[in-house]
């Protein structure tokens, strides 16, 4: 049985940030995205509350740092990587508000672009 895989598309700024991640983090994020493209959910991905259905956050710890990649599965046929960043928040595990606002803006921009 072969799995049907959806394409993985990137917002240019998200790809640029992702490229700065350590190699091990990049590999884990890419594996999680591949699982999403096959219609499943990686153990490292969780739904992001407040951003609507189909928006997920891949959260990884690497050494003393935390990395995040946000993707959306309900935009056209592709898995869209909306944002990638090294988490700098000192407020625990919560994703900083400015990062969530940026994700909202980018989702809206992608949907407009694809109309």
N, C-alpha and C positions, 0 to 999 in steps of 0.2 A: 504494500500500500504506500503510495507516495503522497506527501502532503503538498497541497497547493500553497505556494508562498506568494505573499503580496510584496510589491516593491517597497523599499525603504527610501524615503525622501527626506532631505535635510534642509532646514532653513540655513542659509549660508553662515550666519553669525553663530548658530549652534554648532555647526561642523567645525568652524574655526576654534571655538573653545574646546570642543571635544578633542581636537588634535593635540592640545596642550596636556591632556591627561596622561598619567603614567601608563606604560604599555599594558600592564596587568589590568588596570581599570578599563582601558579601551577594549580589551579582549572580552571582559565580563559584560560590559555594556552591549557590545556587538552581539554576543551570544543571547542576551536577553531580548534584543531587538529582533533577532532571527526567530526566536521562539514566538514573539508577538506576530511576526509576519506569517507564521504558520498557523495563526489563529489560537494560540495558547498563551498562557501568562507565566512568565518566569517567577521563581520564588523571590527574586530581588526586586520585582515590580509590585507596586501597590497603587490602587486608584487614588487620584488626588481629589480630595473633597472640595466642593465649591467651584469646580471648573467644568462641571457638566459630565455626562457619561462618556466613557471612552478616552479619558485623559489619565495617563499613568505616569508614575515617577519611579525611576530605577534609582535606588539609594544604595551606595556602596561605601564601605569604610576601607581605607588603604593607609596603612601605617597610622599616623596621627591625624590624617585628613579624612574628610567626607566629600564624596562626589555625587552629583545628581545629574540625571538626564531625564527630560520630560518628553513624552511622546503621546500622540493622539492617534487613535485607531478609527475614528469616525469621520475622517475627512477624505472624500473621494475613495479611491481604491488602495491608496498607499498608506503605509505607516509613516506618519510625519514626526520627525524629531524636531521639537519646537525650541528646546532650550537645553543647554548643558553648562554646568558650572561647578566650581569647587566651592563647597559651602563654607562660608566664613562666619556664620552667625554664632554669636556667643550665648544665644538664648535657648540652648538645648536642641532638641531634634526638629523643632518646627522650622518649616521653610520660610525664609524672610519674606515679608510683604512685598518688597520691591521686586523680588524674583517672581512671585505669583502674578503681580501686575504685568510684568514683562511677558509672561506666558499668555495671559489673557489677550494682550495686544497682538502677539504673534499669531495666535490661533485665529483671531479676527482677520488679520492681514492675509493669512494663507487662504481662508475661506473666500475672501474678496478676490484674491488673485485667481482662484479656480472657478469663479462664476462664469 
